[in-house]
Amino acid sequence: MNKEHRDLVAFDNEQRRIHNATFIAGFDEAGRGPLAGPVSTAGVVLPPDYKNDLINDSKKLTDKQRRKLYEEIKEVALAYYVCLVPVETIDTVNILEADRLGMETCLMEIQKKQKVDFIITDYMTLHTDIDLLSIPKGDATSIAVAAASILAKVTRDDYMIQLDKQYPIYHFAKNKGYGTKDHLLAIENYGYVEGVHRLSFEPVKSMHLGIEQLKLF
């Protein structure tokens, strides 16, 4: 086990000791910043004695590594849930509240299957009576949060890859909805897609005021 992974495991074990907790639920999101697509939130409860040398912040892993770990995490987790919060919700309540709503949905679903003694999130507070620790860079600090980040990332990536097949001019499989040059150029040339692009996000918010909704599809 490398030192970085020992630190992730040790952090969760220390929280178990401090809070007299056995079952920790970690929560994270993927896709808070893109101009298109849902935000993906995930929650995971790993076995207290589980160790895997490769689990880390999903951004530090290759796509191949993430996908392999994605399958293993789903297999070994005591409970997990992934929630894709749609664009309409993001535009209505804002991205922070959409993120919170998704994590709270994950917690509710997890609790149907597994007791949760303690919660660790990547800098997000939830409406719950369960003791919660919200920390910056949680996915690089806690193995439970890192596992959640992997589930959230792979799920969203797969969603955007499927969306790319429906709207290939936006190159969603490549840019995953982020504001890359090719994505912004496509919006300028073809307009936006209702239910796909986040109209509350700049520069789409300003751009769509003078652009007709995409009619091609």
Secondary structure, DSSP 4 states (H G I P E B T S, - for coil): --HHHHHHHHHHHHHHHHHT-S-EEEEEEE-SS-SBSPEEEEEEE--TT---TT---GGGS-HHHHHHHHHHHHHH-SEEEEEEE-HHHHHHH-HHHHHHHHHHHHHHHHHTTS---EEEEES---S-SS-EEEETTGGGT-HHHHHHHHHHHHHHHHHHHHHHHH-GGG-HHHHTT---HHHHHHHHHH---TTTB-TTSTTHHHHGGGSPPP---
